[in-house]
Amino acid sequence: MFNLQGKVALVTGSSRGIGRAIALRLAENGVNLVVNYIRHRKDAEDTAAAIEEKGARCLVVKANVANDDDVKAMFEQIREEYGRLDVLVSNAASGVLKPVMELSGRHWNWAMDINARSLLTLAQQALPLMPVGGRIMAVSSLGSVRAVENYTAVGASKAALESLVRHLAVELGPKGILVNTISAGAVDTEALKKFPNREQILGGALERTPVGRLTTPEDVADVALFLCSDLARMIHGQTVVVDGGYSIRA
């Protein structure tokens, strides 16, 4: 159905959480992977082992996606290993959780560089490896359109990310590259454990989600797989929300 055998995908921040789930789902469908990490090498190696168990190849690359030199070096490795790239998933994210009045310029720039600007560099480097088209996806969150406590810098960066996706879609569509955003609801990942009110967030999300359960990394991965397929060939420049209906509740 998906016809992805032999394709190559780079998933940034794929040692854990949503990125890992996306990498594994693609590997299950014949895609060879590039697993990118910055701090958690053991987790990245575990993810690579799980990918190879599914019969796919995997290249593990340590790179800070906010550092242009790191990104360029990573793509050089991809070029040497595979010679092509069919799917780019910009998933790596970071940011400081603080009230607005406690944010510094450094906090703001850090979130913007990791969560938004990195997609620009990644897309620019990916383009030469996608001569016959491809897929680019960015992973966002509902904080891009909703005010979430202590989420100001991250939320603003995610809004910038979604705007960048739309602009990339206009420029890259004629080249056969489809660009979309996947916006996830409340997902219980390692990142959420940094929120001081984590239990309150999860409890509130569960109560307000019509389907009666929280979104999982695998739910997000399923949508990523769909967007990689020919079934999604006319979905372009969109933000696809995966949250079990949470965001439609007033």
C-alpha positions, 0 to 999 in steps of 0.5 A, a space after each residue: 500500500 505504501 510502496 516505501 521499500 528502499 527509500 531513505 529517511 532522516 528523523 532528527 531527535 529520533 533516539 527517543 519519544 515521537 522521533 523514535 516511533 516515527 523511525 521505527 514505523 518507517 523501518 517497518 515499511 522498508 525505509 532505511 533510516 538516519 537516526 540523529 541525536 545530540 545527547 542520548 547516544 545509548 538511546 540512539 544505538 538502541 533505536 538503531 538496533 530496533 530498526 535493523 531488527 526490522 530489516 532496514 539499514 540505519 546510520 546513527 549521526 550525532 549532530 546539533 541541528 541548531 548548528 549549521 556546521 553540524 547539519 552540513 556534516 550530517 548531510 555529508 555522511 548521508 550522501 556518502 552512506 545512501 547518496 539520496 534522501 526521500 524523507 526529512 522529519 524535523 522532530 528535534 526540539 528543545 526550550 526553556 519552560 519559564 513564565 514570560 517575564 523570566 525569559 531571556 534573549 538566550 532562552 528565546 534564541 535557543 528555542 527558535 534555533 532548535 525548533 524553527 530555524 533548524 528546519 530551514 537549514 535541514 531543508 536547504 541541505 536536503 534539497 540536493 538529495 531529493 532531485 526527483 521529489 520527496 517529503 518534508 515533515 515538521 513535528 509541532 504541538 498545540 502550543 503553537 496556537 494555544 497559550 500554555 503555561 510556561 510554554 511561551 518561547 517554545 510555543 512561539 517557535 512552534 508557530 514560526 515552524 508551522 509558518 516556515 512549513 507553509 512557505 517551504 511548501 510554496 517553493 518546494 511543491 513545484 520540485 515534487 517535494 511535499 511539506 507538511 506539519 504534524 501537530 501532536 496533542 498531549 503525548 506522555 514523552 520524556 519532554 513532558 516530564 520536564 513540565 512541573 504540572 505534568 500530571 495536571 496536563 495529562 489529566 486535563 487532556 485525558 478528560 477533554 479528549 473525546 476518544 477517551 485516551 491520550 495521544 501516543 508516539 505511535 499515533 503520530 508515527 502512523 500519520 507520518 507514515 501516511 504522509 510519506 505515502 502516495 495516498 497523501 500526494 495532495 496533502 501539502 502545506 498543511 498542519 495535520 493535528 493528531 490529538 483524538 479531538 482534544 483541540 476541538 473542545 472549547 
